[in-house]
Amino acid sequence: MFDVLIISPTKGQALRIVEGLKDKGLRNVTLEKRQDTEASALEDGLRTLLRGKDSNLGWRLAARGLLTDQAFAKVFDKSVTKPDALFSSHLETSTRKQVREALASVRAVTKGKSVKKNKIAALASLLELDNHTMATDSIKERMSEGSSGGGLAAIRRIPIRATTVMSSKGLAAEYVFITHFDDFWFIGDDDKTKISDKDICSFLVALTRAKTKLFLVSAKAVDPTFLSWIKPERIERV
């Protein structure tokens, strides 16, 4: 079983995709209404630290998710005055320990290793995961394993979430589709000289949600500007 995330520029587009997939017989399709919370910042931080435990970006995101606005601003100001030092060196010992313990639990879970219940509970609390929802999803998955219908039934049960670019931060899936991938929606103007920092940030957020493969979907004949920012050897045209 794998999961799918579909990212669209607007809520209306995401909603129409959900309705269309349900009309096709897919049953596990939801509209994700996720806000840019502290928990999502922590998730992004831990995900980044999995790729490099000393990543300044990873530590900065994790700290943003754990600290109050005032405490984070204080640490951030310190990091600006000492740019050559690791961001983690400016954090309190207790905060560093909290991040390392959470990272150790995440790494163990992703590798299929056993993790103590109290460690999982602590991680779930940090990430604002609802135990009731997790238990319910697990029961639904187990009870549906023996249902009839063969491969078609399995396809209908594939977890698919649809959301907007702005609400995709902190989310991830094995396979991600970015729809309406053209300059009109991702730059807001056909003038390529008007790309803003916000446009770039939104594109990078959407681009980094995929664990296994990313599909960029566009009906336009002209390649979008952001496509040229990706190395050609990473692109497979369909």
C-alpha positions in Angstrom: 0.0 0.0 0.0 1.2 3.5 -0.9 -0.3 6.9 -0.4 -0.8 9.8 -2.9 -0.9 13.6 -2.4 -2.4 15.8 -5.0 -1.4 19.5 -4.8 -3.3 22.2 -6.7 -2.9 26.0 -6.7 -6.5 26.7 -5.4 -9.0 25.1 -3.0 -11.6 24.9 -5.8 -9.3 22.9 -8.0 -8.5 20.5 -5.2 -12.2 20.1 -4.4 -13.1 19.3 -8.0 -10.3 16.7 -8.0 -11.7 15.0 -4.9 -15.2 14.9 -6.4 -13.9 13.6 -9.7 -11.9 10.8 -8.1 -14.9 9.7 -6.0 -17.0 9.7 -9.1 -14.5 7.2 -10.6 -15.0 4.8 -7.6 -12.1 5.7 -5.4 -13.2 5.6 -1.8 -10.3 6.8 0.3 -10.1 10.3 -1.0 -10.0 13.4 1.3 -9.6 17.1 1.0 -6.8 18.1 3.3 -7.3 21.4 5.1 -4.0 21.8 6.9 -2.7 25.0 8.3 0.9 26.2 8.7 1.2 25.2 12.3 4.2 24.7 14.6 3.8 20.9 14.2 4.2 21.1 10.5 7.4 23.2 10.9 8.7 20.5 13.3 7.8 17.8 10.8 9.7 19.5 8.0 12.7 20.0 10.4 12.9 16.4 11.4 12.5 15.3 7.7 15.4 17.5 6.8 17.5 16.3 9.7 17.0 12.7 8.5 19.0 13.6 5.5 21.7 15.4 7.5 21.8 15.6 11.3 23.7 18.9 11.3 21.6 20.7 8.7 21.1 24.3 9.8 17.8 24.5 8.0 16.6 21.3 9.7 17.5 22.6 13.2 16.0 26.0 12.4 12.7 24.5 11.3 12.6 22.1 14.3 13.3 24.9 16.7 10.6 27.0 15.1 8.2 24.2 15.8 9.2 23.8 19.5 9.9 27.3 20.7 7.7 30.2 21.4 7.9 33.2 19.0 9.9 35.2 21.5 12.3 32.3 22.3 12.9 31.5 18.6 13.5 35.2 17.7 16.2 35.3 20.4 17.9 32.2 19.1 17.6 33.4 15.5 19.2 36.7 16.4 22.2 34.9 17.9 22.6 32.8 14.8 22.7 36.0 12.6 25.6 37.4 14.7 27.5 34.1 14.4 26.8 32.8 10.9 29.7 30.3 10.9 28.4 28.4 14.0 25.9 25.6 13.7 22.3 26.7 14.4 21.9 23.9 17.0 24.8 25.4 19.1 22.6 28.4 19.9 19.8 26.3 21.4 19.3 25.3 25.0 20.6 21.9 25.9 17.0 20.7 26.7 15.8 21.8 23.2 18.7 20.0 21.5 17.9 16.9 23.5 14.3 17.0 22.6 15.0 17.3 18.9 17.6 14.5 19.0 15.2 12.2 20.8 12.4 12.9 18.4 14.8 12.4 15.4 16.0 9.1 16.8 12.4 7.9 17.1 11.5 9.0 13.6 14.6 7.3 12.2 13.8 4.1 14.0 10.2 4.1 12.8 11.1 4.8 9.2 13.6 1.8 9.3 11.0 -0.5 10.8 12.7 -0.8 14.2 11.0 -1.2 17.5 10.4 2.0 19.5 9.3 2.1 23.2 5.7 3.2 23.7 6.6 6.2 25.8 8.9 7.5 23.0 6.2 7.1 20.4 3.7 8.8 22.7 6.2 11.7 23.1 6.7 12.0 19.4 3.0 11.9 18.6 2.4 14.7 21.2 5.1 16.9 19.6 3.7 16.3 16.1 0.1 16.9 17.3 -1.0 13.5 16.1 -4.4 12.4 17.3 -4.3 8.9 18.9 -8.0 8.2 18.2 -7.6 9.0 14.5 -4.4 6.8 14.2 -6.2 3.9 15.9 -9.3 4.3 13.7 -7.2 4.3 10.5 -5.3 1.3 11.7 -8.5 -0.7 12.4 -10.0 0.3 9.1 -6.9 -0.9 7.2 -6.7 -4.2 9.1 -10.4 -5.0 8.7 -10.3 -4.2 4.9 -7.4 -6.6 4.2 -9.6 -9.6 3.7 -12.4 -7.9 1.8 -13.4 -9.1 -1.6 -12.7 -7.4 -4.9 -9.1 -8.3 -5.5 -6.8 -5.7 -7.1 -9.7 -3.3 -7.9 -10.7 -3.1 -4.2 -7.1 -2.4 -3.3 -6.9 0.4 -5.8 -10.1 1.9 -4.4 -8.6 2.0 -0.9 -5.4 3.8 -1.8 -5.2 6.8 0.5 -5.4 9.9 -1.6 -5.3 13.5 -0.2 -5.9 16.6 -2.2 -4.8 20.0 -1.0 -3.6 23.4 -2.0 0.1 24.5 -2.3 -0.2 26.7 0.8 -1.7 23.9 2.8 0.7 21.2 1.7 3.5 22.4 4.0 4.4 19.6 6.5 2.6 16.9 4.4 4.3 14.1 2.5 3.4 11.1 0.4 5.0 8.3 -1.6 3.7 9.8 -4.9 2.8 13.5 -5.3 1.0 15.2 -8.2 1.2 18.9 -8.7 -1.6 20.0 -11.0 -2.1 23.2 -13.0 1.7 23.5 -13.2 2.1 26.6 -15.4 3.2 30.2 -15.0 -0.4 31.5 -14.7 -0.9 29.7 -11.4 2.7 29.4 -10.0 3.9 32.9 -10.9 0.6 34.7 -11.1 1.7 36.4 -14.3 3.0 35.4 -17.7 5.9 37.9 -17.2 8.8 35.7 -16.1 10.6 38.7 -14.6 7.9 39.1 -11.9 8.8 35.9 -9.9 8.6 36.8 -6.3 10.2 35.2 -3.2 6.7 34.0 -2.2 6.3 32.3 -5.6 9.7 30.5 -5.1 8.9 29.5 -1.6 5.5 28.0 -2.6 7.1 26.1 -5.4 9.8 24.6 -3.2 7.2 23.6 -0.6 5.1 21.7 -3.2 8.2 20.2 -4.9 9.6 18.7 -1.7 6.5 16.7 -0.6 7.3 13.5 -2.5 9.1 10.6 -0.9 9.4 8.4 -4.1 8.2 10.3 -7.2 6.8 13.6 -8.2 4.4 14.2 -11.2 4.1 17.7 -12.6 0.8 18.0 -14.6 0.1 20.8 -17.1 -2.2 21.2 -20.1 -0.2 24.0 -21.5 2.0 23.6 -24.6 4.7 25.9 -23.2 6.9 24.7 -20.4 6.5 26.5 -17.1 9.4 28.7 -16.0 10.0 26.6 -12.8 10.5 23.5 -14.9 13.8 25.0 -16.2 15.0 25.2 -12.6 15.1 21.4 -12.4 18.1 19.6 -13.8 17.1 18.0 -17.2 18.4 14.5 -16.1 15.8 14.5 -13.3 12.9 15.0 -15.7 11.1 12.2 -17.5 8.5 13.5 -19.9 5.3 11.5 -20.4 
